[in-house]
Amino acid sequence: MAGPLDLTDDRALGLTLVLLSAVTVALLTRLRASRWGRAMLAVRSAPEAAAASGVSVVRTKLLLFTLSAGLAGFGGVLYASYNTRITATDFTAMTGLVWLAVVVAAGVRRPQFAVVAGLVFAVVPHLMATYVTESAQLPVILFGLAGLALANDPDGYCAALPSRWAVRAARGPGSGGRWGGMSERYVVGAGGAGGAGGAGGAGGAAPEAGTATGTGSGSREVPGVLDLVGVHAGYGGAPVLHGVDLAVRGGEVLVLLGPNGAGKSTLCQVAAGLLRPAGGLVRVRGEDATRDTAVTRARRGVRLAPEGRGIFAGLSIEENLALQLTRAEDRDAVYARFPALAARRTVAAGSLSGGEQQLLALAPLLQCPPAVLVADEPSLGLAPRVVDEVFRLLTELRDHGTALVLVEEKAAEVLGIADTVAYLAQGEIVWSGPRSQVDRDRLAKAYLGTGAGR
């Protein structure tokens, strides 16, 4: 008995279990849409990017483990209530493997898909045995088909439905194909920040070298937002950076150039707090931030856009934006400006093209500009026309007062928006100065790693 309910009656027990399962699914769905739920998904998708966005990875994992253990215990209680007993022989290894395969194939990331998997696990074998065949080979065949389906849709066949519907809608009449309409929507959506698309146009809007860095005549001194002083850093005792000095000020674009292996990505990780330096100082807005974690550094206003877009591929566009823009009006403003994102807000970010992913990564930063943005290879893998648009959006961020540190291999394109240029070779800054003083021969030497003179 449970109050007025007589749980010895099979129908009453069944109804109670259904209601409890529905309540659990509703609560989990509500949790998933909350700030904590988005943090869990972000940590699962990309822990380093989550930390760089201000999410505490350790605290989120502890919460997730506690919640999952509680759900497992609750499920065990429901199973025992249904079977009236539980013994060690009730859970065979094969049953567990089949159940896991069914859940993963359906979509393990959403609770409602787990309910679908449970129904499939309970109903399909009975239907197949009654109306198709009782062959012992059938489960093996179905297991193989589920594996093939999972290879095609890693998030599960249920989770793939919204993406498939969005693709079909995009291929409808007048869509113009995958890129046919996207380029136009980029231009229309992002056209508020002065200047033509393209590195040249963005460069034309750049202030004269010296206005933000204190070089040149008539310049004004602007306090440093991010300063690296004598920074030494490496991995596992192997040094990579050797006494790096670097300073970037508000409203300035500092472009960091250098050959592969020079230490550019390591410098980005030190600046973002993902890698603690072995020596030297890191200051943010004049305050010592050397021992900051990535979460603390992000809360100081230093954001990292890592190589490879820096989005959370397993989350939808809406969830990616909500992780950084907690206010609905901010997200609405992003959708109003970028219709391409608004039309596909429920689609997983990992299914977007490279240009769309970079747009998604920059959109929340444009809505709420950080104090510092450290961008590692923002043009990597993008088509030339999309690269032009990305550089124009970065110029807009600079105009909002954000200090930008850009690491780029495409020196010719990125110099169009640079205020200051620094060459990094073999873990050292071999030259730095305003864009107007860039020497092409020195640039070539820096890329060859021959150590241009200071």
DANORGI-V973510 format. One record per residue. N is the residue number from 1. NEAR is the number of other ideal C-beta (glycine too) atoms within 8 Angstrom. Layout:
N/NEAR + N/NEAR
This chain:
1/6 + 2/5 + 3/4 + 4/2 + 5/8 + 6/6 + 7/10 + 8/6 + 9/7 + 10/5 + 11/6 + 12/11 + 13/12 + 14/8 + 15/8 + 16/11 + 17/11 + 18/8 + 19/8 + 20/9 + 21/10 + 22/8 + 23/8 + 24/11 + 25/12 + 26/8 + 27/8 + 28/9 + 29/11 + 30/8 + 31/10 + 32/11 + 33/7 + 34/8 + 35/6 + 36/9 + 37/10 + 38/14 + 39/13 + 40/11 + 41/14 + 42/15 + 43/13 + 44/6 + 45/11 + 46/9 + 47/7 + 48/9 + 49/14 + 50/15 + 51/16 + 52/16 + 53/11 + 54/7 + 55/12 + 56/8 + 57/11 + 58/6 + 59/7 + 60/14 + 61/9 + 62/8 + 63/10 + 64/10 + 65/8 + 66/8 + 67/9 + 68/8 + 69/8 + 70/8 + 71/9 + 72/8 + 73/8 + 74/9 + 75/8 + 76/9 + 77/8 + 78/11 + 79/9 + 80/10 + 81/10 + 82/8 + 83/8 + 84/5 + 85/6 + 86/7 + 87/5 + 88/4 + 89/5 + 90/7 + 91/6 + 92/6 + 93/5 + 94/6 + 95/8 + 96/9 + 97/8 + 98/11 + 99/10 + 100/8 + 101/11 + 102/12 + 103/11 + 104/10 + 105/13 + 106/14 + 107/15 + 108/8 + 109/9 + 110/10 + 111/10 + 112/9 + 113/15 + 114/12 + 115/10 + 116/11 + 117/14 + 118/8 + 119/8 + 120/10 + 121/11 + 122/8 + 123/8 + 124/8 + 125/9 + 126/8 + 127/9 + 128/10 + 129/8 + 130/6 + 131/4 + 132/7 + 133/6 + 134/5 + 135/5 + 136/6 + 137/6 + 138/11 + 139/9 + 140/8 + 141/8 + 142/8 + 143/10 + 144/8 + 145/8 + 146/11 + 147/10 + 148/8 + 149/10 + 150/11 + 151/6 + 152/6 + 153/9 + 154/5 + 155/9 + 156/15 + 157/10 + 158/11 + 159/14 + 160/12 + 161/8 + 162/11 + 163/11 + 164/8 + 165/8 + 166/12 + 167/8 + 168/8 + 169/8 + 170/10 + 171/7 + 172/7 + 173/3 + 174/4 + 175/10 + 176/6 + 177/7 + 178/6 + 179/8 + 180/8 + 181/10 + 182/12 + 183/9 + 184/7 + 185/11 + 186/13 + 187/10 + 188/8 + 189/11 + 190/13 + 191/6 + 192/6 + 193/10 + 194/6 + 195/10 + 196/8 + 197/9 + 198/9 + 199/12 + 200/8 + 201/12 + 202/17 + 203/10 + 204/8 + 205/9 + 206/14 + 207/7 + 208/7 + 209/13 + 210/13 + 211/10 + 212/12 + 213/13 + 214/8 + 215/8 + 216/10 + 217/4 + 218/5 + 219/10 + 220/6 + 221/5 + 222/11 + 223/8 + 224/10 + 225/11 + 226/15 + 227/10 + 228/14 + 229/9 + 230/9 + 231/17 + 232/13 + 233/14 + 234/11 + 235/7 + 236/4 + 237/5 + 238/6 + 239/10 + 240/9 + 241/16 + 242/8 + 243/9 + 244/16 + 245/9 + 246/15 + 247/8 + 248/14 + 249/12 + 250/11 + 251/11 + 252/14 + 253/13 + 254/15 + 255/13 + 256/13 + 257/13 + 258/11 + 259/9 + 260/3 + 261/5 + 262/11 + 263/13 + 264/11 + 265/9 + 266/14 + 267/17 + 268/14 + 269/11 + 270/16 + 271/14 + 272/14 + 273/17 + 274/10 + 275/9 + 276/8 + 277/12 + 278/7 + 279/6 + 280/12 + 281/10 + 282/16 + 283/13 + 284/15 + 285/9 + 286/6 + 287/7 + 288/7 + 289/13 + 290/10 + 291/5 + 292/11 + 293/7 + 294/13 + 295/12 + 296/10 + 297/14 + 298/16 + 299/7 + 300/12 + 301/10 + 302/16 + 303/13 + 304/18 + 305/13 + 306/11 + 307/6 + 308/6 + 309/10 + 310/10 + 311/12 + 312/14 + 313/9 + 314/11 + 315/14 + 316/11 + 317/13 + 318/9 + 319/11 + 320/14 + 321/14 + 322/10 + 323/13 + 324/10 + 325/12 + 326/6 + 327/6 + 328/5 + 329/6 + 330/12 + 331/12 + 332/8 + 333/9 + 334/15 + 335/11 + 336/7 + 337/10 + 338/12 + 339/10 + 340/12 + 341/16 + 342/9 + 343/7 + 344/11 + 345/10 + 346/8 + 347/12 + 348/12 + 349/15 + 350/7 + 351/6 + 352/11 + 353/8 + 354/11 + 355/13 + 356/11 + 357/12 + 358/13 + 359/16 + 360/15 + 361/11 + 362/13 + 363/13 + 364/12 + 365/15 + 366/12 + 367/9 + 368/8 + 369/8 + 370/10 + 371/11 + 372/16 + 373/14 + 374/14 + 375/12 + 376/12 + 377/10 + 378/11 + 379/11 + 380/8 + 381/3 + 382/11 + 383/7 + 384/6 + 385/8 + 386/12 + 387/13 + 388/13 + 389/14 + 390/15 + 391/16 + 392/16 + 393/13 + 394/17 + 395/15 + 396/12 + 397/14 + 398/15 + 399/10 + 400/8 + 401/7 + 402/14 + 403/14 + 404/15 + 405/15 + 406/14 + 407/12 + 408/13 + 409/5 + 410/8 + 411/10 + 412/5 + 413/11 + 414/15 + 415/12 + 416/11 + 417/15 + 418/13 + 419/14 + 420/16 + 421/13 + 422/12 + 423/14 + 424/16 + 425/14 + 426/8 + 427/12 + 428/11 + 429/10 + 430/11 + 431/11 + 432/8 + 433/8 + 434/12 + 435/11 + 436/8 + 437/7 + 438/10 + 439/6 + 440/6 + 441/6 + 442/12 + 443/12 + 444/8 + 445/10 + 446/17 + 447/10 + 448/7 + 449/10 + 450/7 + 451/9 + 452/11 + 453/6 + 454/4
